[in-house]
């Protein structure tokens, strides 16, 4: 039987797409940025990486970044270290081993749980099950489809009419797996916990919960490249995707975002160029009772407040900081996990076009925070599955405080 050339090409393309990237002998380094020239060097590498990959962005002198060095760049990196006086610490000699350990430690069960990381369809099926199990309380939500046609699904949890709304956003950055796992665990607690404090917030707020807001990117981290961050739209002839947390239409491209399509922080061709951010923002704008917006990222153990493009204070800065400070103090009580709090541009780096800036700047939502969850860099994006539940538990402790204190200030 003859096979047409077109069929053969399609088969080869399909095989290439299905092949999963491996990172054998890739090294993960912590690099200290001590001088302006070192910062400029690392920023140049970030824009034109040639195999290098940053796990945290080089944006400020006096900070540390995690940098993945491929085998073919080891000699080059050694030269850069000597020439520029880079202070580095080897975190892992073999990045693939971290990924393999993550998969091996995850205990996947037939029923959905939090001892492993689950894929988009599994999360969506679990959400559908909640709708069936809690009729009249859980309502299905779908803001639209992603670039590759996946539904952007969530649920609304509401026990009574007249509540203020809380929005939970997960996995806008694809490789930050603990983000979505934390959101689903919190959602489950809102429905099942008998703790009086949890019941108080569960039943006296309406909850809009979207565990996976970048489904294409998240799936790609499972099927093809564990390090993928962006969406999967066609950015150029060579590169795909935009950073969906640089793509929102508030002070778009005003610092901390790239115009280079191959960069991990490529902001997109224009504000809301990505169908995922456009549809999500359109939906959020319809929620006229929203008092609190919480976005979940990893890693660094930070509680961030707007804005990312400037260190100027937002209108209720003092109250937002006071509430957030109480929240991270509460978070530390359970396991001793320490967080820092601050304006994005001060606490971490300048980063414009993020979701929480748009929610605050355009919608004027009273309380807006972004969590950078565990850890401080030992595992980075590859947080072991046995840390999912502890991470989520301490996070919920802090969410309770945010909502309780928000009521004290009259925001709910």
C-alpha positions as CSV (number, residue, x, y, z in Angstrom):
1,X,0.0,0.0,0.0
2,X,1.3,3.4,-0.9
3,X,1.3,6.2,1.7
4,X,1.0,9.7,0.3
5,X,3.7,12.2,1.0
6,X,1.3,14.4,2.9
7,X,0.3,11.6,5.2
8,X,3.9,10.8,5.8
9,X,4.7,14.4,6.7
10,X,1.7,14.6,9.0
11,X,2.7,11.4,10.7
12,X,6.2,12.7,11.3
13,X,4.9,16.0,12.6
14,X,2.6,14.2,14.9
15,X,5.4,12.1,16.3
16,X,7.6,15.1,16.8
17,X,4.8,16.9,18.7
18,X,4.2,13.9,20.9
19,X,7.9,13.5,21.8
20,X,8.6,14.8,25.3
21,X,11.5,17.1,26.0
22,X,14.1,15.6,28.3
23,X,16.6,17.6,30.4
24,X,19.3,15.0,31.1
25,X,22.5,16.6,32.4
26,X,20.9,20.1,32.3
27,X,22.1,21.9,35.4
28,X,20.2,24.3,37.6
29,X,22.2,27.1,39.2
30,X,21.3,29.8,41.6
31,X,23.0,33.0,40.4
32,X,23.6,36.1,42.5
33,X,23.3,39.4,40.6
34,X,25.8,41.7,42.3
35,X,26.4,44.4,39.6
36,X,24.7,46.2,36.9
37,X,26.9,44.6,34.3
38,X,25.9,41.1,35.5
39,X,22.3,42.1,35.3
40,X,22.7,43.3,31.8
41,X,24.5,40.1,30.9
42,X,21.7,37.9,32.3
43,X,19.0,40.0,30.7
44,X,20.7,39.6,27.3
45,X,20.8,35.8,27.8
46,X,17.1,35.8,28.7
47,X,16.2,37.7,25.5
48,X,18.3,35.4,23.3
49,X,18.6,32.2,25.3
50,X,20.1,29.6,22.9
51,X,19.2,26.8,25.3
52,X,19.5,28.7,28.6
53,X,16.2,28.9,30.6
54,X,15.4,31.2,33.6
55,X,13.2,30.0,36.4
56,X,13.2,33.5,37.9
57,X,13.7,36.7,36.0
58,X,16.9,38.8,36.1
59,X,15.5,42.2,36.8
60,X,17.3,43.7,39.8
61,X,20.8,44.0,41.3
62,X,21.1,42.4,44.7
63,X,18.7,39.5,43.9
64,X,19.2,35.8,43.0
65,X,17.8,33.9,40.0
66,X,17.6,30.3,39.1
67,X,19.2,29.5,35.7
68,X,19.0,26.3,33.7
69,X,22.2,25.6,31.8
70,X,22.1,23.0,28.9
71,X,25.0,20.7,28.4
72,X,26.1,22.4,25.2
73,X,26.5,25.7,27.1
74,X,28.5,24.5,30.1
75,X,31.8,25.7,28.6
76,X,30.2,29.0,27.7
77,X,28.7,29.4,31.1
78,X,32.1,28.7,32.8
79,X,33.6,31.5,30.7
80,X,30.9,33.9,31.7
81,X,31.4,33.0,35.3
82,X,35.1,33.7,35.1
83,X,34.8,36.9,33.0
84,X,32.0,38.5,34.9
85,X,32.7,37.3,38.4
86,X,29.3,35.5,38.7
87,X,28.7,33.9,42.1
88,X,26.7,30.7,41.5
89,X,25.5,27.7,43.5
90,X,24.7,24.4,41.9
91,X,21.1,23.4,42.8
92,X,20.9,20.3,40.6
93,X,23.4,18.5,38.4
94,X,20.6,16.8,36.4
95,X,17.3,18.6,35.9
96,X,15.7,15.5,34.5
97,X,16.2,13.8,37.8
98,X,14.0,16.5,39.5
99,X,11.3,15.9,36.9
100,X,11.5,12.2,37.3
101,X,11.4,12.4,41.1
102,X,8.3,14.7,40.9
103,X,6.5,12.1,38.8
104,X,7.7,9.1,41.0
105,X,6.6,10.7,44.2
106,X,3.1,11.5,43.0
107,X,0.6,8.8,44.1
108,X,-2.2,9.0,41.5
109,X,-5.5,7.5,42.5
110,X,-8.6,6.7,40.6
111,X,-10.4,9.3,42.6
112,X,-9.2,12.9,42.3
113,X,-6.9,14.0,45.2
114,X,-3.9,15.9,46.3
115,X,-1.0,13.4,46.5
116,X,-0.1,14.0,42.8
117,X,-0.5,16.6,40.1
118,X,-3.5,16.0,37.8
119,X,-4.0,17.1,34.2
120,X,-6.5,19.5,32.7
121,X,-9.1,16.9,31.7
122,X,-8.9,15.2,35.1
123,X,-9.4,18.6,36.9
124,X,-12.3,19.5,34.6
125,X,-13.9,16.1,35.2
126,X,-13.6,16.7,38.9
127,X,-15.2,20.1,38.6
128,X,-18.1,18.5,36.7
129,X,-18.4,16.0,39.5
130,X,-18.8,18.8,42.0
131,X,-21.7,20.2,40.0
132,X,-23.4,16.9,40.2
133,X,-22.7,16.3,43.9
134,X,-23.7,19.8,45.1
135,X,-26.7,20.8,43.1
136,X,-27.9,24.3,43.9
137,X,-24.5,25.2,45.4
138,X,-22.0,24.6,42.6
139,X,-22.6,26.0,39.2
140,X,-20.5,25.2,36.1
141,X,-18.6,28.0,34.4
142,X,-16.9,28.2,31.1
143,X,-15.5,31.5,29.9
144,X,-14.7,30.1,26.4
145,X,-12.1,28.0,24.7
146,X,-8.3,28.3,24.6
147,X,-6.2,28.8,21.4
148,X,-6.1,25.1,20.9
149,X,-9.8,24.6,21.7
150,X,-9.7,23.5,25.4
151,X,-12.5,24.9,27.6
152,X,-11.4,27.4,30.3
153,X,-13.6,25.9,33.0
154,X,-14.4,26.9,36.6
155,X,-17.2,26.7,39.1
156,X,-19.2,29.1,41.2
157,X,-19.9,28.2,44.8
158,X,-22.8,30.0,46.4
159,X,-24.8,29.1,49.4
160,X,-27.1,32.1,49.4
161,X,-28.0,35.3,47.5
162,X,-26.5,38.7,48.3
163,X,-22.9,37.6,49.0
164,X,-19.8,39.5,47.9
165,X,-17.6,37.5,45.5
166,X,-14.1,36.1,45.7
167,X,-12.3,35.1,42.6
168,X,-9.5,32.4,42.6
169,X,-7.2,32.3,39.6
170,X,-4.8,29.3,39.1
171,X,-2.2,28.2,36.6
172,X,-2.0,31.2,34.4
173,X,1.7,30.2,34.2
174,X,1.8,26.7,32.9
175,X,4.8,25.2,34.8
176,X,3.6,26.4,38.2
177,X,1.8,23.2,39.0
178,X,1.2,23.7,42.7
179,X,-0.9,26.8,41.8
180,X,-3.7,24.8,40.4
181,X,-3.4,22.0,43.0
182,X,-3.7,24.6,45.8
183,X,-6.8,26.2,44.2
184,X,-8.6,22.8,43.8
185,X,-7.8,21.9,47.4
186,X,-9.2,25.2,48.7
187,X,-12.3,24.6,46.6
188,X,-12.8,21.2,48.1
189,X,-12.5,22.6,51.6
190,X,-15.1,25.2,50.9
191,X,-17.5,22.4,50.1
192,X,-16.5,19.7,52.6
193,X,-14.8,21.3,55.7
194,X,-16.6,21.4,59.0
195,X,-14.2,23.9,60.5
196,X,-16.3,26.9,61.6
197,X,-13.9,29.5,60.1
198,X,-13.9,27.7,56.8
199,X,-17.7,27.4,56.8
200,X,-18.0,31.1,57.7
201,X,-16.1,32.2,54.5
202,X,-17.6,29.4,52.4
203,X,-21.2,30.3,53.0
204,X,-20.9,34.1,53.3
205,X,-19.1,34.7,50.0
206,X,-19.7,33.7,46.4
207,X,-16.7,31.9,45.0
208,X,-15.6,32.0,41.4
209,X,-12.9,29.3,41.0
210,X,-10.8,28.7,37.9
211,X,-8.0,26.3,38.6
212,X,-6.5,26.2,35.1
213,X,-6.6,29.5,33.2
214,X,-3.9,28.6,30.7
215,X,-5.0,25.0,29.7
216,X,-2.9,24.7,26.5
217,X,0.3,25.7,28.3
218,X,-0.5,23.4,31.3
219,X,-1.2,20.4,29.0
220,X,2.0,21.1,27.2
221,X,4.0,20.9,30.4
222,X,2.6,17.4,30.9
223,X,2.9,16.1,27.3
224,X,6.0,17.9,26.0
225,X,8.0,20.4,28.0
226,X,7.8,20.6,31.8
227,X,9.4,24.0,31.8
228,X,6.8,25.7,29.5
229,X,5.4,28.9,30.9
230,X,3.4,30.7,28.2
231,X,0.3,30.1,26.1
232,X,0.5,28.1,22.8
233,X,-0.6,30.7,20.2
234,X,1.7,31.3,17.2
235,X,4.0,34.1,18.2
236,X,6.4,34.0,15.2
237,X,7.7,31.6,12.6
238,X,10.1,30.2,15.2
239,X,8.3,30.6,18.6
240,X,5.0,30.0,20.2
241,X,3.1,31.6,23.0
242,X,2.9,34.8,25.0
243,X,3.2,35.3,28.7
244,X,-0.5,35.4,29.8
245,X,0.5,37.4,32.9
246,X,2.1,40.2,30.8
247,X,-0.8,40.4,28.4
248,X,-3.6,42.2,30.3
249,X,-4.6,45.6,29.2
250,X,-3.5,47.8,32.1
251,X,-0.2,49.6,31.6
252,X,0.7,47.0,29.0
253,X,4.4,46.8,28.1
254,X,5.4,49.4,30.7
255,X,8.4,47.4,32.0
256,X,9.3,43.8,32.9
257,X,7.9,42.4,29.7
258,X,9.5,41.5,26.5
259,X,8.7,42.3,22.8
260,X,10.8,39.3,21.7
261,X,8.5,36.4,20.7
262,X,10.9,33.7,21.9
263,X,11.2,35.2,25.4
264,X,9.4,33.6,28.3
265,X,8.1,37.1,29.2
266,X,6.9,38.0,25.7
267,X,3.9,40.1,26.3
268,X,2.1,39.4,23.1
269,X,1.5,41.4,20.0
270,X,-0.9,43.7,21.9
271,X,-2.9,43.8,25.1
272,X,-5.3,40.9,25.3
273,X,-3.9,39.4,22.1
274,X,-4.3,36.0,23.8
275,X,-7.7,34.5,23.6
276,X,-7.4,33.1,27.1
277,X,-6.7,36.5,28.8
278,X,-9.3,38.2,26.6
279,X,-12.1,35.8,27.5
280,X,-11.2,35.6,31.1
281,X,-11.1,39.4,31.5
282,X,-14.4,39.8,29.7
283,X,-16.0,37.4,32.2
284,X,-14.4,38.9,35.3
285,X,-15.7,42.3,34.2
286,X,-19.3,41.0,34.5
287,X,-18.9,40.3,38.3
288,X,-20.2,43.5,39.8
289,X,-20.1,42.1,43.4
290,X,-16.4,41.1,43.5
291,X,-14.6,42.3,46.6
292,X,-11.5,40.1,46.5
293,X,-9.3,38.7,43.7
294,X,-6.6,36.1,44.5
295,X,-4.1,34.9,41.9
296,X,-1.9,31.9,42.6
297,X,1.7,31.5,41.3
298,X,4.9,29.7,42.3
299,X,7.5,30.0,43.6
300,X,9.2,32.5,46.1
301,X,6.8,32.6,49.2
302,X,5.6,36.1,48.6
303,X,2.2,37.9,48.9
304,X,2.2,40.5,46.2
305,X,-0.1,43.5,45.8
306,X,-0.5,45.8,42.8
307,X,1.1,47.4,40.9
308,X,3.8,45.8,38.8
309,X,4.7,48.7,36.6
310,X,5.4,51.2,39.3
311,X,6.3,51.5,43.0
312,X,3.6,54.2,43.4
313,X,1.1,53.3,46.1
314,X,-2.4,52.1,45.2
315,X,-5.3,53.9,46.6
316,X,-5.8,51.6,49.6
317,X,-2.2,50.6,50.0
318,X,-2.1,50.9,53.8
319,X,-5.1,48.8,54.4
320,X,-4.1,46.2,51.8
321,X,-0.6,45.9,53.3
322,X,-2.1,45.7,56.9
323,X,-4.5,42.9,55.9
324,X,-1.8,41.0,53.9
325,X,0.7,41.3,56.8
326,X,-1.8,39.6,59.2
327,X,-2.5,37.0,56.5
328,X,1.1,35.9,56.1
329,X,1.7,36.0,59.8
330,X,-1.2,33.5,60.1
331,X,0.2,31.5,57.2
332,X,3.5,31.0,59.1
333,X,1.8,29.5,62.2
334,X,1.0,26.1,60.9
335,X,4.4,24.9,59.5
336,X,6.6,27.9,60.0
337,X,6.6,28.9,56.3
338,X,7.7,32.5,56.0
339,X,6.4,34.9,53.4
340,X,7.2,38.5,52.5
341,X,4.7,41.0,51.4
342,X,4.9,44.0,49.1
343,X,4.1,45.9,45.9
344,X,5.1,43.7,42.9
345,X,7.7,46.2,41.6
346,X,9.4,46.5,45.0
347,X,9.1,43.0,46.4
348,X,10.0,41.0,43.3
349,X,10.5,43.0,40.1
350,X,8.9,45.4,37.6
351,X,6.3,43.3,35.7
352,X,3.6,45.1,33.7
353,X,0.4,43.6,32.1
354,X,-0.5,41.2,35.0
355,X,-4.0,40.1,35.9
356,X,-4.0,41.6,39.4
357,X,-3.0,45.0,38.1
358,X,-5.9,45.0,35.6
359,X,-8.4,43.8,38.2
360,X,-7.3,46.6,40.6
361,X,-6.6,49.3,38.1
362,X,-9.6,48.8,35.8
363,X,-12.2,47.2,37.9
364,X,-11.2,48.9,41.2
365,X,-11.6,45.7,43.1
366,X,-10.9,46.5,46.8
367,X,-8.6,43.6,47.8
368,X,-6.3,42.1,45.2
369,X,-3.3,39.8,46.0
370,X,-1.1,37.4,44.1
371,X,0.5,34.5,46.0
372,X,3.9,33.1,45.1
373,X,3.6,29.8,46.8
374,X,6.3,27.4,48.1
375,X,9.2,27.2,48.0
376,X,12.3,29.5,48.1
377,X,14.1,27.8,45.3
378,X,15.2,24.3,46.5
379,X,12.7,22.7,44.1
380,X,11.3,25.8,42.4
381,X,8.6,24.8,39.9
382,X,9.1,21.1,40.7
383,X,7.6,21.2,44.2
384,X,7.2,17.6,45.4
385,X,3.6,16.4,45.5
386,X,3.8,15.6,49.2
387,X,4.0,19.4,49.7
388,X,0.7,20.1,48.0
389,X,-1.6,19.7,51.0
390,X,0.7,21.5,53.5
391,X,1.0,24.4,51.0
392,X,-2.7,24.5,50.5
393,X,-3.5,24.3,54.2
394,X,-1.4,27.2,55.2
395,X,-2.6,29.2,52.2
396,X,-6.3,28.7,53.3
397,X,-5.3,29.9,56.8
398,X,-4.2,33.1,55.2
399,X,-7.2,33.5,52.9
400,X,-9.5,33.2,55.9
401,X,-7.6,36.2,57.5
402,X,-7.8,38.2,54.3
403,X,-11.6,37.9,54.2
404,X,-12.1,38.4,58.0
405,X,-9.9,41.5,58.0
406,X,-11.4,42.8,54.8
407,X,-14.8,42.8,56.6
408,X,-13.3,44.8,59.5
409,X,-12.2,47.5,56.9
410,X,-15.7,47.4,55.4
411,X,-14.7,45.8,52.0
412,X,-17.3,43.1,52.2
